[in-house]
Every structure is written in C-alpha cells, then in structure tokens.
Amino acid sequence: MELDAHVTPDNNDVIPYSGTQPNKRMRKKSMVWEYFTVEAVGAGCTRAYCNQCKKSFSYITDSKLAGTSHLKRHISMGICQVLREKNQQISYPKTDGSQYNANPPKKRPRENSRFTNGISFDQERCNHDIAKMIILHDYPLHIVKQQGFIDFLRILQPQFNPSCLNSIERDCIGIYLRKKQNMLNVINVIPGQVNLTMELWTSNQAMGYVFVRGHFIDSDWNLHRPILNVVTVPFPGSEDSLNQTLVTCLSDWHLEGRLFTLALDKSFSSENVIENLRGLLSVKNPATLNGQLLNQNCYACVLSRLAADALWAMRETISKVRDSVKHVKSSETHKEKFIDLKQHLQVPSMVNLSIDDPCKWDTTYHMLVAACELKEIFICLDTTDSDYRMTLTMDDWKQVETLCTYLKYLYDAAKILTQQPYPTSNLFFAEVSKIQVELTQAVFIQDPFIRSLIFPLHENFDQYWRESCIILAIAVTMDPRHKMKLVEFTFAKTFGENAGAWIKIVEDGLRDLFIEYSTQMFLKATNDDDGDDIMIKETCQEDSIDCSLFVDGDGLSDYEFYISDFTGNPQFKSELEEYLEEPLLTSVEEFDILNWWRVNGLKYPTLSRIASDILSLPVSTLSADSVFDTRIRKMDSYRSSLSSLTLEALICAKDWFQSE
C-alpha cells in the first residue's frame, strides 16, 4: 500500500501501514517526529523532511529502514541552523502541551525524570550544587531569590525550580553535617594526638566568633588543618567563653584526653583566662612536659604587633612617604613627570609604586621598600612637578631604609606561614632564633635611632622567644638534618654562657616525652593483649611455671625493668639515643620530612609517634590570608545575622572543600 504524503508516523521507526497485523505490538512514538515529516518521493523511496530548514534525509529505501539516529543528530547537535536560532529565544511545545527544549533526548523520559539537551535533569542534584556553590564562594543564601540569578538558571534549564531560602539553608547544613561525619571518621583513626588553635573574630553586633582549628597528621603522614568549630561568644566576653568553647570542641570531636597543644593569641586573653584554660587542660589531658605545651602564643600575632609598633614609631615619616606615593599615582600627568625624571636621572630600579593598606602591614613594608629604591626621584621631584610639596629629607629616607631592614626580618619570618602546603613545625626554630639574634645585636648598636626603634621590639620578642624556644627546639630535633646540633649552635649564640642550662632543658624534655610515649604505647599494647595475659596466667598454672618471672618481689612489672634499663643503663641505647647519635642527614633543597618519618616509622616506632604530634604543632592561630593583619578580623553584618549553626556550617564546609 502506498504511503500518503505528509504523514507523521505513529510508531518509532516505521510508518503504520494499514496492513499491519492487528495483534502486533506497536513501539512508542519517537520524539524526533515532532520535528520531521515523511514524504513518499517515488516507488519504494520515502524521505524525512526537517520542519524547520526543509532539508531531506533518507528514511525508507526499497523496504529498508534507515532509522532515526541521523535525524536526532540533526536536531540535538544543533546542525539545524533554523532550529538553533529559534532555540535561543523559545522552547517548543510537546504534544502533551508542556514545553520541550529543541534538543530531544534519544529515549523517552521515564516517569519522575526530565530530560533537556539529551541529559537527565535532576532538581535535587541541582539544589545540592547550588548549595555547594554558595559555600565555596561565600555567596549569600538569598541569592536563590534574586531575580537575575533565577533568570540565568532558567535560560540554562527552563525546568529549574528555584529553592526557597529555608530549603537552600537546609541543603548547606546537610552538606556540612555529612562532611563533618567524614572528618570525624578521619580524626577517630589517627594514631596520634590533635593540636588546637583558637582565633577570635569580632563584629559590629557586640558578638565575637572563636574559630577552633585542628592540626594533626594521619596514618599516611598527611598534615591536616581543618576548622572544627566556629563558636559565637560575647565580645568583649566573659572569662568563661573560651573555656566553654574548648569544652564544646573537645566534646564534639571526641578529643578528651587527645589534645597535645593549644595555641591562641594571648593579646585578647587575660592571665586569668589563660590559667583557667591551663587548669582545664591539665585535668583532661596528660601533663606533657608539665603542661608547657598546653598554651602557646600565636607567632603571627607576635610578628604583626612588632611590625605595627615599629610602623607607629615612624608614623609621621611613613605618612609623608605615603602622601608622596599617592601624589604620583593620583593622576597621569604626575605619573608622566615622575617617569620622565626617572629616565633623566637614569635610576635603574624597575619596581612599581603601590599605595598600602594600613590594615595589612606587609603592604606598608612593600610601599616603603619601593619608595626607597626611587628616593632619588622623590628628592628631585619638586623641580619638575610644581604640585609636589613633600618635605622628606635625606635623614628621613635613611631612617625609612633602616626600618625596612628590620621589617624584612619580620616579613621573611611571617611569609613562611603563607606557604602551601602548610609548613611543619621543624622549620620555625631557625627563623625565630634569627629574629632574636638580629634584634639582640641591634640593641647594642650605638646609633640612637636604631636603639630607640629596636629596644621595645626586642623586649617584646625576647619574651616570646623564651616562652617558645623549648618546644620549637624539640620540634627541630625531629628533623634528621639537624637533630640537637642546630639547637646547640643557636643557644650558644642567644644564651651565651647560659646555653648549657637551656640545652639540658631540651634534652630532658625529649627524654620525658620519649618515656611518656613509650609508657602510653606499652599500656595500649597491654590493654589490647589482655586476653593474652589471661592465657599466660592459665598456662603458668597448668604447667606449674613460676609467674614471679614476670613480676619481681617488689611488684615491679617487666616493663618497669625495661624502662629502667634504657634510661639508666649506659650499656643499653634507647631508640631516642640511637636516633640522636646517627649521622645527620645530608641537607637537600626539597626535603619531605613527613615522608622521611613515614619511611622510618618501623625503625623508630616511638619517635615516629612523637614526631607526628610535634611536627603538626601549630605556631600560628591565623589563616594564611590573615598573617599580616594588624587588626582583629571582623565578621560582616550579613554573616553575623545568620544562626550559629548556619554560620558554622558555611565556614567549616568551605574549609573542608578547599582542603580536598
């Protein structure tokens, strides 16, 4: 039977002939026929015509069916230019009256599924990805209600339904809770302990926010630094706020008895608060080194305060330099005159002038360094630029150069804290001691300006050095390139004739740590082997073996004999002694200390446990982007308006995403 012209088929690939068997199962209609019409063009030949561009395609030739794949490609891949142009503005109606995008799917969608451009549209996945986008890029939650954002998404996906504010907030919290469980699973199985830092933010709402960050090394010797909690506290707050924050963190993350050190900025904590924290930690955690590790000051905060003090001491001169730089950068005319004079004076410097941000002391340092390199131009600038009226003398420039010399020590030391990946604690002893040496030497310089500038800096830094040098020294002994040698060399320079006493403190601290960790590991192994102990006792009774071989007459265990052997017997060398006596590792430019301890963990099982806790020890409470801040960071008004749970979810989840 011949085909009628301009017939739209009713089944998938063939046109329904009237002679079709009535009991034959009909296949579903392909959506491609919404865009094509078939026509008989001759005996045994039928072609499919695009309804938009009128291009024809083979369909049936001598009863051989060509199928619809090539027709689908014409539509879905944008080959049809007419349809592609229309699709930029409109969508096309389906036979059921709903809207259908110009790119049909290859298969009819299942119930509860929607397809666009040949891809299944998943509203739930879309909502999840929007929540992730909000977390990663600090977008406000109400972006989902902004008309511009809704219009943009609907252009990409007409079937998208925008989420309500409460729904997207729940999605963000859901992501946070799932990732929190993953993080908790990681922390629960780490072999060592956890270090904590506490950083305070303020806000305009008389509220403070304590960021609690964990620092630890996992069983694969990877260093982790996740934000664990963001706790809202009164600001200025009560003395119980920090205590309660710490208790909350220890409880949330199952860290009771697993805290190795705590670091915070002591500038916002009174001595009473610090003593309360120390008392709390000494009750809930082992008194490692008699509590010396439980409360460390923030290194970055110390450096920032020193830099701020130095800049304040020279604020009038620095203000003149800043005004000079602003003058040059205030107009193209001033800039051209400055460049012309530079060429005339043949100043070789290639640095660019920049205006500083007073809240970031490193920007002030860079501004001063650049200005000093171009001081010859500034000195003569009034001769070619009548608008320039600054009065910076040669003595002013000399003092700025002196200031930059000492700011560089602070800048280089702080710069390490911005490195990625985050530096391990063994790297800081050399940097901290370098600052101590330079400031100490400067105090004895006869120049009255240098002495007046440096004396208060040295006084403040010397306090930090004496409080922190022991733990930093212990950290550097875990570096097989240095061990005790760098400590001995440095203490001889910083403490002079008293160096021996300070070196002994480090040696005793190492020994105490080693004994404490050995004891903990032995007790853990004993607890794990309780069943074996019962079997030993039963075997002794059955075979009439004297069990006193395992315990002496005074009740001392075999382990106590073991400890007494390697701590008092000169003929026995402990694991610690063997490590310290082995030759130093040759220094290499790219040395991975964590990988070294991973490889040598079997050789030094106890020391490797100490190293994992010591090397993850944080010297700073600040994130990399806050290292040079001269003010406490402030939470913006929008985030301050969020609930405590939502705020913590957004901040913590973003940090965890980025760490991945």
C-alpha positions in Angstrom: 0.0 0.0 0.0 1.3 3.4 -0.9 2.2 6.0 1.7 0.2 9.2 1.9 2.3 12.3 1.6 2.9 14.5 4.6 2.2 11.7 7.1 3.6 11.8 10.6 4.4 8.3 11.8 2.8 7.0 14.9 5.4 4.4 15.9 9.1 4.6 16.4 10.9 3.8 13.2 8.2 2.7 10.7 5.1 4.2 9.2 1.9 2.3 10.2 0.7 0.6 7.1 -3.0 -0.3 7.1 -1.9 -3.9 6.5 -0.2 -4.1 9.8 -1.2 -7.1 11.8 -3.7 -6.0 14.4 -2.1 -8.1 17.1 1.4 -6.8 16.5 2.8 -4.9 19.5 3.3 -1.2 18.5 6.5 0.6 19.6 6.3 4.0 21.2 6.5 7.1 19.0 9.9 8.7 18.8 10.0 12.4 19.8 12.0 13.1 16.6 8.8 13.1 14.7 7.8 16.3 16.3 10.4 17.9 14.1 10.2 15.8 10.9 7.6 14.9 8.3 7.9 11.9 5.9 7.0 12.1 2.2 7.0 9.4 -0.5 9.2 10.6 -3.3 9.0 7.6 -5.5 8.3 3.9 -5.7 9.8 2.3 -2.7 11.5 5.5 -1.5 10.4 7.7 1.4 12.4 10.7 2.8 12.1 12.6 6.1 12.0 16.4 5.9 13.0 18.8 8.7 10.0 21.0 9.5 12.4 23.9 10.2 15.1 24.0 7.5 13.3 21.7 5.0 16.4 19.6 4.5 15.6 16.0 3.5 17.0 12.7 4.9 16.7 9.1 3.7 14.2 7.1 5.7 12.9 4.1 3.6 14.5 2.7 0.5 13.3 -0.5 -1.0 11.7 -1.5 2.3 15.0 -0.9 4.1 14.5 1.3 7.1 17.2 3.9 7.8 16.2 4.5 11.4 16.1 7.8 13.3 19.6 8.3 14.7 20.7 10.7 12.0 17.5 12.6 12.4 18.1 13.0 16.1 21.6 14.3 15.5 20.3 16.9 13.1 18.2 18.3 16.0 20.1 17.6 19.1 23.6 18.6 17.9 22.4 22.0 16.6 23.0 21.1 12.9 19.6 22.6 12.0 20.5 26.3 11.9 16.9 27.5 11.8 16.0 25.5 14.9 19.2 26.5 16.7 18.4 30.2 16.2 14.9 29.8 17.4 16.0 27.8 20.4 18.0 30.7 21.7 14.7 32.5 22.4 11.9 30.0 22.7 11.1 26.4 23.6 8.9 24.1 21.6 5.7 22.6 22.7 5.3 18.9 23.2 2.2 17.0 22.1 1.1 17.0 25.7 1.1 20.8 25.9 4.3 21.1 28.1 7.4 22.8 27.0 10.2 20.9 25.3 13.7 22.1 24.5 14.9 21.9 20.9 17.3 19.2 21.7 15.3 16.0 22.0 16.6 13.0 24.1 17.4 9.8 22.5 14.9 7.9 24.7 11.5 8.8 26.1 12.0 10.0 29.7 10.9 7.7 32.5 8.3 8.8 34.9 9.7 11.2 37.6 12.6 12.1 35.2 13.0 15.1 33.0 15.4 15.5 30.1 17.0 18.5 28.4 19.6 18.5 25.6 19.7 14.7 25.9 20.7 14.9 29.6 18.5 14.0 32.5 17.6 17.0 34.7 17.9 16.3 38.4 16.4 19.0 40.5 17.8 17.6 43.7 21.3 17.4 42.3 20.9 21.0 41.0 19.9 22.2 44.5 22.9 20.4 46.0 25.3 22.0 43.6 23.9 25.5 44.2 24.4 24.9 47.9 27.9 23.8 47.3 28.5 26.9 45.1 27.2 29.2 47.9 29.6 27.5 50.4 32.6 27.6 48.2 32.3 31.2 47.0 30.7 32.9 50.0 27.5 33.8 48.2 24.6 34.9 50.3 21.9 32.3 50.9 19.3 34.7 49.4 21.0 34.5 46.0 18.4 31.8 45.2 15.7 34.5 45.5 17.4 37.1 43.3 15.6 37.5 40.0 18.8 37.8 38.0 20.1 34.5 39.3 16.7 32.8 38.7 16.5 34.2 35.1 20.1 33.0 34.4 19.3 29.5 35.5 16.1 29.2 33.6 17.8 30.2 30.4 20.2 27.3 31.0 17.4 25.0 32.3 13.8 26.0 31.8 12.6 23.2 34.1 14.6 24.5 37.1 12.5 25.4 40.1 14.2 27.9 42.4 14.7 26.8 46.0 13.2 28.7 48.9 15.6 30.3 51.4 14.9 27.7 54.1 15.4 24.9 51.7 18.8 26.1 50.5 19.9 26.7 54.1 18.9 23.1 54.9 20.9 21.9 51.9 24.0 23.8 53.1 23.7 22.4 56.6 23.1 18.9 55.2 26.4 19.1 53.2 28.2 20.3 56.4 26.8 17.5 58.6 27.8 14.8 56.0 31.3 16.2 55.7 31.6 16.6 59.4 30.9 12.9 59.9 33.6 12.2 57.3 36.1 14.4 59.2 35.2 12.8 62.5 35.9 9.4 60.9 39.3 10.6 59.9 40.1 12.0 63.4 38.9 8.9 65.2 41.5 6.7 63.5 44.6 8.9 63.5 47.4 7.3 65.5 48.5 10.4 67.4 47.0 13.4 69.2 45.5 16.6 68.0 46.7 20.2 68.3 44.2 23.1 68.5 44.4 26.8 67.8 41.8 29.4 68.7 41.3 32.6 66.7 39.0 35.4 67.7 36.9 37.5 65.2 34.7 40.5 66.2 31.6 42.0 64.7 29.5 45.2 64.8 26.9 43.3 66.8 28.9 43.1 70.1 29.5 39.4 69.4 32.7 37.5 68.9 33.4 34.4 67.0 36.1 31.8 68.0 37.5 29.8 65.2 38.9 26.5 66.5 41.2 24.7 64.1 42.6 21.2 64.5 46.2 20.3 63.4 47.1 16.6 63.1 48.9 14.1 61.0 47.1 11.0 59.7 48.3 7.4 59.4 49.6 8.2 55.9 51.6 11.1 57.2 49.5 13.8 55.6 49.1 17.1 57.5 45.6 18.3 58.2 44.4 21.7 59.4 40.6 21.7 59.4 38.4 24.3 61.0 36.5 22.2 63.6 34.2 24.8 65.2 33.0 28.4 64.9 31.6 29.3 68.2 29.6 32.5 68.9 30.6 34.2 72.1 30.0 37.6 73.8 32.6 40.3 72.9 34.0 41.7 75.0 33.2 38.3 76.6 33.2 36.7 79.9 36.2 34.7 81.1 34.2 31.5 80.7 33.7 31.9 77.0 37.0 30.4 75.8 36.7 27.6 78.4 33.3 26.7 77.1 34.4 26.9 73.5 37.2 24.5 74.2 34.9 22.1 76.1 32.5 22.2 73.1 35.2 21.3 70.7 36.6 18.5 72.7 33.2 17.0 73.1 32.1 17.4 69.5 35.2 15.8 68.1 35.8 13.2 70.8 39.1 14.7 71.8 39.0 14.3 75.6 42.5 13.1 76.5 43.8 13.5 73.0 44.8 17.2 73.0 48.6 17.8 72.6 48.9 21.6 72.4 46.7 24.7 72.4 47.7 28.0 70.8 45.9 31.3 71.0 46.6 35.0 70.7 47.4 36.0 74.3 46.6 39.6 73.5 42.9 39.0 73.8 43.2 36.7 76.8 43.9 37.8 80.4 46.3 35.9 82.6 43.2 34.6 84.5 41.7 33.2 81.3 45.0 31.5 80.3 45.3 29.9 83.8 41.8 28.7 83.6 42.5 27.1 80.2 45.7 25.5 81.6 43.8 24.1 84.6 41.1 22.7 82.4 43.6 21.0 80.0 45.7 19.6 82.8 42.7 17.8 84.2 41.5 16.3 80.9 44.8 15.7 79.2 48.2 14.2 80.0 50.6 16.8 81.6 53.1 16.6 78.8 56.3 18.4 79.8 54.5 19.6 82.9 51.9 21.5 80.8 54.4 23.5 78.9 52.7 22.6 75.6 49.2 23.3 76.6 49.2 27.1 76.0 51.3 28.6 73.2 51.3 32.1 71.9 50.5 33.0 68.3 53.7 33.6 66.3 52.0 35.5 63.5 50.2 37.8 66.0 53.6 38.5 67.7 55.2 39.4 64.4 52.3 41.7 63.5 52.4 43.5 66.8 56.1 44.1 66.4 55.7 45.4 62.9 52.8 47.6 64.0 54.8 49.0 66.8 57.7 49.8 64.5 55.5 51.5 62.0 53.8 53.5 64.7 57.1 54.7 66.0 57.8 56.2 62.5 54.2 57.1 61.6 54.9 60.8 60.7 57.7 59.9 58.3 55.7 57.0 56.8 52.8 59.3 56.3 55.0 61.6 54.2 56.1 58.7 52.1 52.5 57.5 51.6 51.5 61.0 50.5 54.4 61.1 48.1 53.3 57.8 46.5 49.7 59.0 46.4 50.8 62.2 44.6 52.5 60.2 41.8 49.6 57.8 41.4 46.8 60.4 41.7 47.0 61.5 38.0 48.5 60.5 34.7 50.3 63.9 34.5 52.1 63.4 37.8 53.0 59.8 36.8 54.4 61.0 33.4 56.5 63.7 35.2 57.8 61.1 37.6 58.8 58.7 34.8 60.4 61.4 32.8 62.5 62.4 35.8 63.4 58.8 36.4 64.7 58.5 32.9 66.6 61.7 33.2 68.3 60.6 36.4 68.9 57.2 35.0 67.5 55.4 38.0 67.8 51.7 37.2 65.1 50.4 39.5 62.2 48.6 37.9 59.9 48.5 41.0 56.4 49.9 40.8 55.0 52.2 43.4 52.0 51.0 45.3 49.7 52.5 48.0 49.5 50.5 51.1 46.6 49.1 53.1 47.2 50.2 56.7 45.4 47.1 57.9 48.0 44.9 56.2 51.5 45.7 57.4 53.2 43.8 54.5 51.7 46.3 52.1 53.2 49.1 54.0 56.5 47.3 54.0 56.4 46.9 50.2 55.4 50.5 49.7 58.4 51.7 51.8 60.8 49.4 50.0 59.7 50.6 46.6 59.8 54.2 47.6 63.3 53.8 49.0 64.5 52.4 45.7 63.1 55.5 44.0 64.1 58.1 46.6 66.4 59.9 44.2 63.4 60.8 42.1 61.3 61.9 45.0 64.1 64.1 46.3 64.2 66.0 43.0 60.6 65.7 42.0 59.7 69.3 43.2 62.0 70.7 40.5 59.9 69.2 37.6 56.5 68.9 39.3 55.3 72.2 41.0 52.4 70.3 42.6 54.7 68.1 44.7 55.4 69.7 48.1 56.5 66.9 50.3 59.4 67.5 52.7 61.3 64.3 53.0 65.0 64.9 53.9 67.9 62.5 53.4 67.8 61.7 57.1 64.1 60.7 56.7 65.0 58.4 53.8 67.8 56.9 55.8 65.5 56.1 58.7 63.0 54.5 56.4 65.7 52.3 54.9 66.7 51.3 58.4 63.2 50.5 59.3 62.8 48.3 56.1 65.9 46.4 57.1 64.3 45.2 60.3 60.8 44.8 58.8 62.4 42.4 56.3 63.3 40.0 59.1 59.7 40.0 60.3 58.3 39.8 56.8 60.5 36.8 55.8 59.5 35.0 59.0 55.8 35.7 58.5 55.9 34.7 54.8 56.6 31.1 55.7 53.2 31.0 57.3 51.5 31.7 54.0 53.2 28.8 52.2 51.2 25.9 50.7 51.3 23.2 51.8 51.4 24.5 55.4 54.9 24.2 56.9 55.7 21.7 59.6 56.9 23.0 63.0 60.6 22.0 62.5 61.0 24.9 60.1 60.4 27.7 62.7 63.2 27.3 65.2 65.8 28.7 62.7 63.5 31.7 61.7 62.5 32.6 65.2 66.1 32.4 66.5 67.3 34.6 63.6 65.0 37.4 64.6 66.1 37.0 68.2 69.8 37.3 67.3 69.2 40.3 65.0 67.2 42.2 67.5 69.6 41.4 70.3 72.5 42.7 68.2 70.6 45.9 67.2 70.0 46.8 70.9 73.8 47.2 71.4 74.3 49.4 68.3 75.5 52.9 69.2 73.1 54.6 66.7 70.5 56.2 69.0 67.7 56.0 66.3 68.2 52.2 65.9 68.4 51.6 69.6 65.2 53.6 70.3 63.4 51.8 67.4 64.5 48.3 68.2 64.6 48.2 72.0 60.9 47.9 72.6 60.7 45.3 69.8 63.5 43.2 71.3 61.9 43.4 74.7 58.6 42.0 73.4 60.1 39.4 71.2 62.5 38.2 73.8 59.5 37.2 76.0 58.1 35.2 73.1 61.4 33.6 72.4 61.9 32.4 76.0 58.4 31.0 76.2 58.5 29.2 72.9 62.2 28.2 72.2 62.0 24.9 74.1 59.1 23.5 72.1 60.5 24.8 68.8 63.8 23.3 69.7 62.2 19.9 70.4 60.5 20.2 67.0 63.7 20.8 65.2 65.3 17.8 66.8 62.7 15.7 64.9 64.4 16.9 61.7 67.1 14.3 60.8 69.1 17.1 59.1 69.6 18.9 62.4 68.7 16.9 65.5 70.3 18.6 68.5 73.2 20.2 66.6 71.2 23.3 65.4 69.8 23.7 69.0 73.3 23.7 70.5 74.7 26.1 67.9 71.8 28.5 68.2 71.5 28.5 72.0 75.3 29.3 72.2 74.5 32.5 70.2 71.4 33.5 72.0 72.1 32.5 75.6 75.9 32.7 75.7 77.3 31.2 78.9 73.8 30.0 80.0 73.4 27.9 76.8 74.2 24.7 78.7 71.3 25.0 81.0 68.8 25.7 78.1 70.2 22.8 76.1 69.7 20.5 79.1 66.1 21.6 79.3 65.6 20.5 75.7 67.4 17.2 76.3 65.3 16.5 79.4 62.1 17.4 77.6 62.9 15.0 74.8 63.7 12.2 77.3 60.5 12.9 79.2 58.4 12.8 76.0 60.1 9.6 75.0 59.3 7.9 78.3 55.8 9.2 78.3 55.0 8.0 74.8 56.8 4.7 75.5 54.6 4.2 78.5 51.4 5.1 76.7 52.2 2.7 73.8 53.1 -0.1 76.2 49.9 0.3 78.2 47.9 0.4 75.0 49.5 -2.8 73.8 48.9 -4.3 77.2 45.2 -3.4 77.1 45.0 -4.9 73.6 46.6 -8.1 74.8 44.5 -8.6 78.0 43.4 -11.9 76.5 47.0 -13.0 76.0 47.8 -12.1 79.7 44.9 -14.4 80.9 46.3 -17.2 78.7 49.8 -16.7 80.1 48.5 -17.0 83.7 46.4 -20.1 82.8 49.5 -21.6 81.1 51.6 -20.9 84.2 49.1 -22.6 86.5 48.7 -25.6 84.2 52.4 -26.1 83.6 53.5 -25.1 87.2 55.5 -22.2 85.9 56.7 -19.6 88.4 54.7 -16.4 87.4 57.2 -14.4 89.5 59.4 -14.4 86.4 57.0 -11.7 85.1 56.8 -9.6 88.3 59.6 -9.1 90.8 59.4 -9.3 94.6 58.7 -5.6 94.9 55.8 -5.8 92.4 57.6 -4.2 89.6 56.5 -5.2 86.1 58.8 -6.3 83.4 58.1 -3.0 81.6 59.4 -1.0 84.6 62.6 -3.1 84.3 62.6 -2.3 80.6 62.3 1.4 81.3 65.0 1.4 84.0 67.3 -0.4 81.6 67.4 2.1 78.8 67.0 5.2 81.0 69.8 4.3 83.4 71.9 1.6 81.9 74.8 3.0 79.8 75.2 -0.3 78.0 71.7 -0.1 76.5 70.9 2.5 73.9 67.3 3.6 73.6 65.6 4.4 70.4 66.0 8.1 71.1 69.7 7.8 71.8 70.3 5.8 68.6 68.4 8.4 66.5 70.4 11.3 68.0 73.7 9.6 67.6 73.3 8.6 64.0 75.0 11.0 61.5 72.9 13.9 60.3 71.0 13.5 57.0 72.6 15.5 54.2 70.5 18.6 53.5 68.6 18.7 50.3 66.6 21.5 48.8 63.3 19.7 48.6 63.3 17.6 51.8 59.9 16.0 52.8 60.2 15.4 56.5 56.8 13.7 56.7 57.8 11.2 54.1 61.1 10.5 55.9 59.2 9.6 59.1 56.7 7.6 57.2 59.6 5.5 55.7 61.5 5.3 59.0 58.4 4.6 61.2 59.3 0.9 61.7 62.8 1.7 62.7 61.7 4.4 65.2 58.2 3.4 66.3 58.1 5.5 69.4 59.9 8.5 68.0 57.7 8.5 64.9 54.6 8.8 67.2 56.3 11.8 68.9 57.2 13.3 65.5 53.6 13.1 64.2 52.4 15.1 67.2 55.3 17.6 67.3 55.6 18.3 63.6 51.9 19.1 63.3 52.2 21.6 66.2 50.9 25.0 65.1 52.9 28.1 65.8 50.2 30.5 64.5 46.4 30.7 65.1 45.8 32.7 61.9 44.9 31.5 58.4 47.3 32.3 55.6 45.3 35.4 54.4 45.3 36.9 57.9 49.0 36.5 58.7 49.8 40.2 58.0 46.7 41.7 59.6 47.2 44.5 62.1 43.6 44.3 63.4 41.4 41.5 64.6 39.3 40.3 61.8 35.6 41.3 61.7 32.6 39.3 60.7 30.5 41.1 58.2 26.9 42.1 59.0 25.3 39.5 56.8 27.1 36.6 58.3 26.5 38.0 61.8 22.8 37.8 61.1 22.9 34.0 60.4 22.2 31.4 63.0 25.1 29.9 64.8 24.6 26.5 63.1 24.3 28.0 59.6 27.4 30.2 60.1 29.5 27.3 61.4 28.2 25.1 58.5 29.1 27.6 55.8 32.6 28.4 57.2 33.6 24.8 58.1 32.3 23.2 54.9 34.1 25.7 52.8 37.4 25.0 54.6 36.9 21.2 54.2 36.0 21.5 50.5 39.2 23.6 49.9 41.4 21.2 51.8 40.3 18.4 49.4 
